[in-house]
Amino acid sequence: QVHVVESGGGLVQPGGSLRLSCATSGRIFSIVSMGWYRQAPGKERELVARIGSDGRTTYVDAVKGRFTISRDSGTMKAYLQMNSLKSEDTAVYYCQAGDSVWGQGTQVTVSS
């Protein structure tokens, strides 16, 4: 059974940075795309960024130039580097492996 576990969330001031990590179990990592999604209170879950098995990346317009998604085959982890954070980035951030395996989420709060 495949598992996905996020970490790295927390409270940060506007303009600050956080790095989220997503650990996966086992063999799927090298063959699936990895995605970061977020869900703010009262809103639907939305895609933030995605990285294919070939390294190709896509981002939602709201985070372009501020967030960077990456993956490390050696550690079987995906990362989301978030810079210049804004209050509107506050949400629970979820990692997805492939198109169906979700983690439990990690809270990111941007506030002064």
DRENGU-516078 format. One record per atom (N, C-alpha, C): residue in one letter; atom name; y, x, z. Coordinates in steps of 0.05 Angstrom, whole numbers, padded with zeros to 5 digits, m for minus. Example, Ala and Ser with C-alpha at 12.3 -4.5 7.8 and 13.67 -1.06 7.14 Angstrom:
BEGIN
node resn->a; name->N; py->m00114; px->00264; pz->00156
node resn->a; name->CA; py->m00090; px->00246; pz->00156
node resn->a; name->C; py->m00066; px->00264; pz->00156
node resn->s; name->N; py->m00045; px->00257; pz->00142
node resn->s; name->CA; py->m00021; px->00273; pz->00143
node resn->s; name->C; py->00001; px->00258; pz->00157
end
This chain:
BEGIN
node resn->q; name->N; py->m00024; px->00017; pz->00000
node resn->q; name->CA; py->00000; px->00000; pz->00000
node resn->q; name->C; py->00025; px->00018; pz->00000
node resn->v; name->N; py->00044; px->00010; pz->m00016
node resn->v; name->CA; py->00069; px->00026; pz->m00018
node resn->v; name->C; py->00089; px->00017; pz->00003
node resn->h; name->N; py->00102; px->00037; pz->00015
node resn->h; name->CA; py->00123; px->00031; pz->00034
node resn->h; name->C; py->00148; px->00045; pz->00026
node resn->v; name->N; py->00171; px->00033; pz->00033
node resn->v; name->CA; py->00197; px->00045; pz->00028
node resn->v; name->C; py->00213; px->00043; pz->00054
node resn->v; name->N; py->00225; px->00065; pz->00063
node resn->v; name->CA; py->00240; px->00066; pz->00088
node resn->v; name->C; py->00267; px->00078; pz->00083
node resn->e; name->N; py->00288; px->00063; pz->00090
node resn->e; name->CA; py->00316; px->00074; pz->00087
node resn->e; name->C; py->00325; px->00086; pz->00113
node resn->s; name->N; py->00344; px->00104; pz->00111
node resn->s; name->CA; py->00357; px->00115; pz->00135
node resn->s; name->C; py->00385; px->00126; pz->00126
node resn->g; name->N; py->00401; px->00131; pz->00147
node resn->g; name->CA; py->00427; px->00144; pz->00141
node resn->g; name->C; py->00451; px->00126; pz->00144
node resn->g; name->N; py->00447; px->00101; pz->00149
node resn->g; name->CA; py->00470; px->00083; pz->00153
node resn->g; name->C; py->00485; px->00088; pz->00178
node resn->g; name->N; py->00507; px->00075; pz->00181
node resn->g; name->CA; py->00523; px->00078; pz->00206
node resn->g; name->C; py->00551; px->00068; pz->00202
node resn->l; name->N; py->00568; px->00075; pz->00222
node resn->l; name->CA; py->00596; px->00067; pz->00222
node resn->l; name->C; py->00613; px->00091; pz->00212
node resn->v; name->N; py->00630; px->00086; pz->00193
node resn->v; name->CA; py->00648; px->00107; pz->00183
node resn->v; name->C; py->00675; px->00096; pz->00177
node resn->q; name->N; py->00695; px->00113; pz->00179
node resn->q; name->CA; py->00722; px->00104; pz->00174
node resn->q; name->C; py->00728; px->00102; pz->00144
node resn->p; name->N; py->00746; px->00086; pz->00136
node resn->p; name->CA; py->00754; px->00085; pz->00107
node resn->p; name->C; py->00761; px->00113; pz->00097
node resn->g; name->N; py->00751; px->00119; pz->00073
node resn->g; name->CA; py->00755; px->00146; pz->00062
node resn->g; name->C; py->00733; px->00165; pz->00069
node resn->g; name->N; py->00716; px->00158; pz->00087
node resn->g; name->CA; py->00694; px->00175; pz->00096
node resn->g; name->C; py->00670; px->00175; pz->00077
node resn->s; name->N; py->00649; px->00189; pz->00086
node resn->s; name->CA; py->00625; px->00192; pz->00069
node resn->s; name->C; py->00600; px->00187; pz->00086
node resn->l; name->N; py->00580; px->00177; pz->00072
node resn->l; name->CA; py->00553; px->00174; pz->00084
node resn->l; name->C; py->00533; px->00181; pz->00062
node resn->r; name->N; py->00509; px->00190; pz->00071
node resn->r; name->CA; py->00487; px->00195; pz->00053
node resn->r; name->C; py->00463; px->00179; pz->00062
node resn->l; name->N; py->00455; px->00161; pz->00045
node resn->l; name->CA; py->00431; px->00145; pz->00051
node resn->l; name->C; py->00406; px->00158; pz->00039
node resn->s; name->N; py->00384; px->00156; pz->00053
node resn->s; name->CA; py->00359; px->00167; pz->00043
node resn->s; name->C; py->00338; px->00144; pz->00041
node resn->c; name->N; py->00320; px->00147; pz->00022
node resn->c; name->CA; py->00299; px->00128; pz->00018
node resn->c; name->C; py->00273; px->00143; pz->00015
node resn->a; name->N; py->00255; px->00140; pz->00034
node resn->a; name->CA; py->00229; px->00153; pz->00033
node resn->a; name->C; py->00208; px->00134; pz->00022
node resn->t; name->N; py->00192; px->00144; pz->00005
node resn->t; name->CA; py->00170; px->00127; pz->m00006
node resn->t; name->C; py->00143; px->00139; pz->00001
node resn->s; name->N; py->00123; px->00122; pz->00002
node resn->s; name->CA; py->00096; px->00132; pz->00007
node resn->s; name->C; py->00082; px->00135; pz->m00019
node resn->g; name->N; py->00073; px->00159; pz->m00024
node resn->g; name->CA; py->00053; px->00163; pz->m00044
node resn->g; name->C; py->00060; px->00165; pz->m00073
node resn->r; name->N; py->00042; px->00157; pz->m00088
node resn->r; name->CA; py->00040; px->00167; pz->m00116
node resn->r; name->C; py->00060; px->00153; pz->m00135
node resn->i; name->N; py->00072; px->00131; pz->m00126
node resn->i; name->CA; py->00088; px->00116; pz->m00146
node resn->i; name->C; py->00114; px->00130; pz->m00152
node resn->f; name->N; py->00123; px->00148; pz->m00135
node resn->f; name->CA; py->00151; px->00158; pz->m00137
node resn->f; name->C; py->00156; px->00169; pz->m00164
node resn->s; name->N; py->00138; px->00185; pz->m00175
node resn->s; name->CA; py->00144; px->00199; pz->m00200
node resn->s; name->C; py->00144; px->00181; pz->m00224
node resn->i; name->N; py->00134; px->00156; pz->m00222
node resn->i; name->CA; py->00131; px->00139; pz->m00245
node resn->i; name->C; py->00149; px->00114; pz->m00245
node resn->v; name->N; py->00164; px->00110; pz->m00223
node resn->v; name->CA; py->00180; px->00086; pz->m00222
node resn->v; name->C; py->00209; px->00093; pz->m00219
node resn->s; name->N; py->00226; px->00074; pz->m00227
node resn->s; name->CA; py->00254; px->00076; pz->m00221
node resn->s; name->C; py->00259; px->00069; pz->m00192
node resn->m; name->N; py->00281; px->00080; pz->m00182
node resn->m; name->CA; py->00289; px->00074; pz->m00154
node resn->m; name->C; py->00317; px->00062; pz->m00155
node resn->g; name->N; py->00321; px->00043; pz->m00138
node resn->g; name->CA; py->00347; px->00029; pz->m00138
node resn->g; name->C; py->00358; px->00026; pz->m00110
node resn->w; name->N; py->00384; px->00025; pz->m00108
node resn->w; name->CA; py->00398; px->00018; pz->m00083
node resn->w; name->C; py->00413; px->m00008; pz->m00088
node resn->y; name->N; py->00409; px->m00026; pz->m00070
node resn->y; name->CA; py->00423; px->m00052; pz->m00070
node resn->y; name->C; py->00438; px->m00056; pz->m00044
node resn->r; name->N; py->00456; px->m00075; pz->m00044
node resn->r; name->CA; py->00470; px->m00081; pz->m00019
node resn->r; name->C; py->00475; px->m00111; pz->m00017
node resn->q; name->N; py->00476; px->m00120; pz->00008
node resn->q; name->CA; py->00482; px->m00148; pz->00013
node resn->q; name->C; py->00502; px->m00150; pz->00036
node resn->a; name->N; py->00525; px->m00160; pz->00030
node resn->a; name->CA; py->00546; px->m00165; pz->00050
node resn->a; name->C; py->00543; px->m00193; pz->00062
node resn->p; name->N; py->00553; px->m00197; pz->00086
node resn->p; name->CA; py->00551; px->m00224; pz->00098
node resn->p; name->C; py->00561; px->m00246; pz->00080
node resn->g; name->N; py->00545; px->m00266; pz->00076
node resn->g; name->CA; py->00554; px->m00289; pz->00060
node resn->g; name->C; py->00552; px->m00285; pz->00030
node resn->k; name->N; py->00542; px->m00262; pz->00022
node resn->k; name->CA; py->00541; px->m00256; pz->m00007
node resn->k; name->C; py->00512; px->m00250; pz->m00015
node resn->e; name->N; py->00508; px->m00252; pz->m00042
node resn->e; name->CA; py->00481; px->m00246; pz->m00052
node resn->e; name->C; py->00477; px->m00216; pz->m00054
node resn->r; name->N; py->00452; px->m00208; pz->m00054
node resn->r; name->CA; py->00445; px->m00180; pz->m00057
node resn->r; name->C; py->00452; px->m00171; pz->m00085
node resn->e; name->N; py->00464; px->m00148; pz->m00087
node resn->e; name->CA; py->00473; px->m00138; pz->m00113
node resn->e; name->C; py->00463; px->m00109; pz->m00117
node resn->l; name->N; py->00459; px->m00103; pz->m00142
node resn->l; name->CA; py->00451; px->m00075; pz->m00149
node resn->l; name->C; py->00476; px->m00057; pz->m00146
node resn->v; name->N; py->00471; px->m00034; pz->m00133
node resn->v; name->CA; py->00492; px->m00014; pz->m00131
node resn->v; name->C; py->00488; px->00008; pz->m00151
node resn->a; name->N; py->00463; px->00019; pz->m00151
node resn->a; name->CA; py->00457; px->00041; pz->m00169
node resn->a; name->C; py->00427; px->00042; pz->m00174
node resn->r; name->N; py->00420; px->00054; pz->m00196
node resn->r; name->CA; py->00391; px->00056; pz->m00203
node resn->r; name->C; py->00387; px->00083; pz->m00217
node resn->i; name->N; py->00364; px->00095; pz->m00212
node resn->i; name->CA; py->00357; px->00120; pz->m00226
node resn->i; name->C; py->00328; px->00117; pz->m00236
node resn->g; name->N; py->00325; px->00123; pz->m00262
node resn->g; name->CA; py->00299; px->00121; pz->m00274
node resn->g; name->C; py->00282; px->00145; pz->m00268
node resn->s; name->N; py->00256; px->00143; pz->m00275
node resn->s; name->CA; py->00238; px->00165; pz->m00272
node resn->s; name->C; py->00247; px->00189; pz->m00289
node resn->d; name->N; py->00263; px->00184; pz->m00309
node resn->d; name->CA; py->00273; px->00205; pz->m00326
node resn->d; name->C; py->00300; px->00216; pz->m00317
node resn->g; name->N; py->00310; px->00205; pz->m00295
node resn->g; name->CA; py->00335; px->00214; pz->m00284
node resn->g; name->C; py->00360; px->00200; pz->m00293
node resn->r; name->N; py->00356; px->00181; pz->m00312
node resn->r; name->CA; py->00379; px->00166; pz->m00321
node resn->r; name->C; py->00390; px->00148; pz->m00299
node resn->t; name->N; py->00416; px->00146; pz->m00297
node resn->t; name->CA; py->00429; px->00131; pz->m00276
node resn->t; name->C; py->00446; px->00108; pz->m00286
node resn->t; name->N; py->00448; px->00088; pz->m00271
node resn->t; name->CA; py->00467; px->00066; pz->m00276
node resn->t; name->C; py->00481; px->00059; pz->m00249
node resn->y; name->N; py->00506; px->00050; pz->m00251
node resn->y; name->CA; py->00521; px->00043; pz->m00228
node resn->y; name->C; py->00536; px->00017; pz->m00233
node resn->v; name->N; py->00540; px->00001; pz->m00212
node resn->v; name->CA; py->00558; px->m00021; pz->m00213
node resn->v; name->C; py->00587; px->m00010; pz->m00215
node resn->d; name->N; py->00604; px->m00024; pz->m00229
node resn->d; name->CA; py->00631; px->m00014; pz->m00233
node resn->d; name->C; py->00646; px->m00007; pz->m00207
node resn->a; name->N; py->00641; px->m00023; pz->m00187
node resn->a; name->CA; py->00656; px->m00020; pz->m00162
node resn->a; name->C; py->00651; px->00007; pz->m00148
node resn->v; name->N; py->00630; px->00021; pz->m00155
node resn->v; name->CA; py->00624; px->00046; pz->m00141
node resn->v; name->C; py->00625; px->00070; pz->m00160
node resn->k; name->N; py->00629; px->00066; pz->m00185
node resn->k; name->CA; py->00630; px->00088; pz->m00203
node resn->k; name->C; py->00651; px->00109; pz->m00195
node resn->g; name->N; py->00644; px->00134; pz->m00196
node resn->g; name->CA; py->00662; px->00155; pz->m00188
node resn->g; name->C; py->00662; px->00161; pz->m00158
node resn->r; name->N; py->00650; px->00143; pz->m00142
node resn->r; name->CA; py->00649; px->00147; pz->m00113
node resn->r; name->C; py->00621; px->00151; pz->m00102
node resn->f; name->N; py->00602; px->00138; pz->m00114
node resn->f; name->CA; py->00574; px->00140; pz->m00105
node resn->f; name->C; py->00557; px->00155; pz->m00125
node resn->t; name->N; py->00537; px->00170; pz->m00115
node resn->t; name->CA; py->00519; px->00184; pz->m00133
node resn->t; name->C; py->00490; px->00179; pz->m00123
node resn->i; name->N; py->00474; px->00170; pz->m00142
node resn->i; name->CA; py->00445; px->00166; pz->m00136
node resn->i; name->C; py->00430; px->00191; pz->m00146
node resn->s; name->N; py->00410; px->00199; pz->m00131
node resn->s; name->CA; py->00393; px->00221; pz->m00140
node resn->s; name->C; py->00365; px->00217; pz->m00129
node resn->r; name->N; py->00347; px->00234; pz->m00139
node resn->r; name->CA; py->00319; px->00232; pz->m00130
node resn->r; name->C; py->00307; px->00260; pz->m00129
node resn->d; name->N; py->00288; px->00264; pz->m00111
node resn->d; name->CA; py->00275; px->00290; pz->m00107
node resn->d; name->C; py->00245; px->00286; pz->m00108
node resn->s; name->N; py->00233; px->00295; pz->m00129
node resn->s; name->CA; py->00204; px->00292; pz->m00131
node resn->s; name->C; py->00188; px->00307; pz->m00110
node resn->g; name->N; py->00199; px->00329; pz->m00101
node resn->g; name->CA; py->00185; px->00345; pz->m00081
node resn->g; name->C; py->00182; px->00330; pz->m00055
node resn->t; name->N; py->00203; px->00317; pz->m00046
node resn->t; name->CA; py->00202; px->00302; pz->m00021
node resn->t; name->C; py->00196; px->00273; pz->m00025
node resn->m; name->N; py->00195; px->00264; pz->m00050
node resn->m; name->CA; py->00191; px->00236; pz->m00057
node resn->m; name->C; py->00212; px->00218; pz->m00043
node resn->k; name->N; py->00236; px->00227; pz->m00045
node resn->k; name->CA; py->00258; px->00212; pz->m00034
node resn->k; name->C; py->00280; px->00206; pz->m00055
node resn->a; name->N; py->00293; px->00184; pz->m00051
node resn->a; name->CA; py->00317; px->00178; pz->m00066
node resn->a; name->C; py->00341; px->00178; pz->m00047
node resn->y; name->N; py->00364; px->00184; pz->m00058
node resn->y; name->CA; py->00388; px->00187; pz->m00041
node resn->y; name->C; py->00411; px->00171; pz->m00054
node resn->l; name->N; py->00429; px->00163; pz->m00037
node resn->l; name->CA; py->00454; px->00152; pz->m00046
node resn->l; name->C; py->00477; px->00165; pz->m00030
node resn->q; name->N; py->00492; px->00183; pz->m00044
node resn->q; name->CA; py->00515; px->00196; pz->m00032
node resn->q; name->C; py->00539; px->00178; pz->m00037
node resn->m; name->N; py->00551; px->00169; pz->m00015
node resn->m; name->CA; py->00574; px->00151; pz->m00016
node resn->m; name->C; py->00599; px->00165; pz->m00006
node resn->n; name->N; py->00618; px->00168; pz->m00023
node resn->n; name->CA; py->00644; px->00181; pz->m00016
node resn->n; name->C; py->00667; px->00161; pz->m00019
node resn->s; name->N; py->00689; px->00167; pz->m00007
node resn->s; name->CA; py->00713; px->00150; pz->m00009
node resn->s; name->C; py->00706; px->00121; pz->m00002
node resn->l; name->N; py->00692; px->00118; pz->00019
node resn->l; name->CA; py->00683; px->00091; pz->00027
node resn->l; name->C; py->00706; px->00072; pz->00033
node resn->k; name->N; py->00702; px->00047; pz->00026
node resn->k; name->CA; py->00722; px->00026; pz->00030
node resn->k; name->C; py->00710; px->00004; pz->00048
node resn->s; name->N; py->00727; px->m00012; pz->00060
node resn->s; name->CA; py->00717; px->m00033; pz->00077
node resn->s; name->C; py->00699; px->m00052; pz->00061
node resn->e; name->N; py->00705; px->m00056; pz->00036
node resn->e; name->CA; py->00688; px->m00074; pz->00020
node resn->e; name->C; py->00660; px->m00063; pz->00014
node resn->d; name->N; py->00655; px->m00038; pz->00021
node resn->d; name->CA; py->00628; px->m00027; pz->00018
node resn->d; name->C; py->00610; px->m00034; pz->00042
node resn->t; name->N; py->00622; px->m00047; pz->00062
node resn->t; name->CA; py->00606; px->m00055; pz->00085
node resn->t; name->C; py->00585; px->m00075; pz->00077
node resn->a; name->N; py->00560; px->m00068; pz->00084
node resn->a; name->CA; py->00537; px->m00085; pz->00076
node resn->a; name->C; py->00512; px->m00073; pz->00087
node resn->v; name->N; py->00490; px->m00088; pz->00085
node resn->v; name->CA; py->00464; px->m00076; pz->00090
node resn->v; name->C; py->00454; px->m00065; pz->00063
node resn->y; name->N; py->00446; px->m00040; pz->00063
node resn->y; name->CA; py->00438; px->m00027; pz->00038
node resn->y; name->C; py->00407; px->m00025; pz->00038
node resn->y; name->N; py->00396; px->m00033; pz->00015
node resn->y; name->CA; py->00367; px->m00034; pz->00012
node resn->y; name->C; py->00358; px->m00015; pz->m00011
node resn->c; name->N; py->00336; px->m00003; pz->m00007
node resn->c; name->CA; py->00324; px->00013; pz->m00028
node resn->c; name->C; py->00301; px->m00002; pz->m00040
node resn->q; name->N; py->00298; px->00000; pz->m00066
node resn->q; name->CA; py->00276; px->m00013; pz->m00081
node resn->q; name->C; py->00262; px->00008; pz->m00097
node resn->a; name->N; py->00235; px->00008; pz->m00095
node resn->a; name->CA; py->00218; px->00024; pz->m00112
node resn->a; name->C; py->00206; px->00007; pz->m00134
node resn->g; name->N; py->00210; px->00015; pz->m00159
node resn->g; name->CA; py->00201; px->m00002; pz->m00181
node resn->g; name->C; py->00217; px->m00027; pz->m00181
node resn->d; name->N; py->00204; px->m00050; pz->m00185
node resn->d; name->CA; py->00218; px->m00075; pz->m00186
node resn->d; name->C; py->00210; px->m00094; pz->m00164
node resn->s; name->N; py->00194; px->m00085; pz->m00145
node resn->s; name->CA; py->00184; px->m00104; pz->m00126
node resn->s; name->C; py->00180; px->m00094; pz->m00097
node resn->v; name->N; py->00183; px->m00069; pz->m00092
node resn->v; name->CA; py->00178; px->m00058; pz->m00065
node resn->v; name->C; py->00205; px->m00052; pz->m00052
node resn->w; name->N; py->00210; px->m00066; pz->m00029
node resn->w; name->CA; py->00235; px->m00064; pz->m00015
node resn->w; name->C; py->00232; px->m00050; pz->00012
node resn->g; name->N; py->00253; px->m00036; pz->00021
node resn->g; name->CA; py->00254; px->m00027; pz->00048
node resn->g; name->C; py->00266; px->m00048; pz->00066
node resn->q; name->N; py->00269; px->m00041; pz->00091
node resn->q; name->CA; py->00279; px->m00060; pz->00111
node resn->q; name->C; py->00310; px->m00061; pz->00112
node resn->g; name->N; py->00323; px->m00042; pz->00099
node resn->g; name->CA; py->00352; px->m00041; pz->00099
node resn->g; name->C; py->00364; px->m00024; pz->00120
node resn->t; name->N; py->00388; px->m00014; pz->00114
node resn->t; name->CA; py->00403; px->00002; pz->00134
node resn->t; name->C; py->00432; px->m00007; pz->00133
node resn->q; name->N; py->00444; px->m00011; pz->00156
node resn->q; name->CA; py->00471; px->m00022; pz->00157
node resn->q; name->C; py->00492; px->00000; pz->00153
node resn->v; name->N; py->00511; px->m00006; pz->00135
node resn->v; name->CA; py->00534; px->00011; pz->00131
node resn->v; name->C; py->00559; px->m00005; pz->00138
node resn->t; name->N; py->00575; px->00005; pz->00156
node resn->t; name->CA; py->00599; px->m00008; pz->00164
node resn->t; name->C; py->00622; px->00011; pz->00161
node resn->v; name->N; py->00642; px->00002; pz->00145
node resn->v; name->CA; py->00666; px->00019; pz->00140
node resn->v; name->C; py->00689; px->00005; pz->00154
node resn->s; name->N; py->00699; px->00018; pz->00174
node resn->s; name->CA; py->00720; px->00005; pz->00190
node resn->s; name->C; py->00735; px->00026; pz->00206
node resn->s; name->N; py->00760; px->00021; pz->00211
node resn->s; name->CA; py->00776; px->00039; pz->00227
node resn->s; name->C; py->00776; px->00030; pz->00256
end
